[in-house]
Amino acid sequence: MNDATLRAKRLALLNVLDVTPINREIAERGGELRRLHNLALPDALIAACAEHAGGQFFSKDPHFKRLLEAGILSGAVYDE
């Protein structure tokens, strides 16, 4: 797949996603998730946004699996 095709697919995906602004509540929850689950802050904020939105969470990053197993997020982590 060339760069132009990959970019077009990524932009198409962004058109169907919702953006969740990080407010104080989400920032505080992200900090809590970071401490409790030993996550990097960007990953903790992603998880806090997903939790706040209440949707399904899908990723290829295996470190999110612990949040799914803990019942904090629902969805799946895919192995490549």
N, C-alpha and C positions, 0 to 999 in steps of 0.2 A: 504494500500500500504506500503510495507516495505521500509527501507532506501535505499537498493540497487536498487530497482525499481525506486524510486523517483530520485535518483542520476542519473541513466541511462537516464531517461526522460529529466532531466535538461541538461545533457551533449548533448543529441541529439538536443535539442532546440538551444544550443549555436552554433552548427555546421551550422545552417541556418541564424544566425544573423551576421550583419556587426559590426565591432568595429570602433567607431569614436574616434580618439585620441583628447584629450582636448588641443586645441591650444589657442593662445592669444584671437582670435576672439570669440571662444566659451566661454572662461573663462570670458571675459568682458560681453558677453550676459547673461551668467549665473548669474553674479552679478547684472545685470540690472533686470532680472526676479525675483531674490531673493528680491530685494528692492520693486519692483512694485507690486508683488503678495504675499508678506509675506511668501516665501517658505524657507525651510531649504536649505543650500547651496548644499548638494548632490542632492536634488530633482531639484533645479534650474539648475544644470549642466546637469542632465539627460534630462530635458526639452530643454535646449539649444542644446544639441547633437541631439535630435530628430528633432528639428526645422532645424538645419543645414543639417541634412541628407535628410530632405524633405519627409520622409515616413509617414506612419500611426503610431500613438502612441496608444498603448493599455496597460491598467493597471487596477489593482484592488484597487489602492490607491485613495480614493475619493478627496483628495486635488488637484489632477491634473485636476479635472473637471472644475475648474475655468479657466484653460489655454485653455481648449477645448471651453468653452463658450465665451472666449475672442477672439477666432479665431487664437490664437498663434500656437496651435497644432491641427491636425485633427486626428480623431480616436475615441476611446471610453474608458470610464471607466466602468468596470463591477462591479455590486453588487454581493456579494457572496450569 
